[in-house]
Amino acid sequence: MDLTPHCHLCFTTLLTDLSHPLTPSPSTKSNLISEIQGTFPLFVTWKLSSNLRGCIGTFSPQPLSTGLQTYARAAAFQDRRFSPITASEVPQLRVGVSLLVDFEPAAGYTDWIIGTHGIWIEFGDGVTATYLPEVAGEQGWTHVEALDSLLRKGGFRGRITEDVRRGVKVTRYRSVKKEVSWEEYRAYIEGL
């Protein structure tokens, strides 16, 4: 599945919201929306050069034509870890779209493949947290380091012991992912 149009829609949404001078025409957005079909859980990731700038998504299946726009905005403007993206950052941006597939319960907290599976954990009173499939590999983490980091990300403040790890419910999943740079997107809109 080619997710290039999905990434183009995310950039188009961002440019529209920023009132950027290179915002394509409304018909371009309409054409992109008509190309994008399906319903998936999804995440949108913005990077400034190679550094994370925002990443928000949902495990609830979304119609892609609307879900991509919703989460492109949320990742750009509402990720509490970062200030909102500004127009001056656009030339260094990359957008990634991840469609999440193949969810299955893991037999244990190490029953997933680094670089292949994302993990979604649940612990305590229904607290959840996730890392997309690429995160553990990019960070150079082991299974234990990834799980411990994810527990902290989810708000666990106690001592992480082997018993704590064994008590975590782990769901593994895969993603279909595409990343598009500003330069690639700009070439697309200039070629219209």
Secondary structure, 3 states (H helix, E strand, C coil): CCCHHHHHHHHHHHHHHHCCCCCCCHHHHHHHHHHCCCEEEEEEEEEECCEEEEEEEEEEEEEHHHHHHHHHHHHHHCCCCCCCCCHHHHHHEEEEEEEEEEEEECCCCCCCCCCCCEEEEEECCCEEEEECHHHHHHHCCCHHHHHHHHHHHCCCCCCCCHHHHHCCEEEEEEEEEEEEEHHHHHHHHHCC
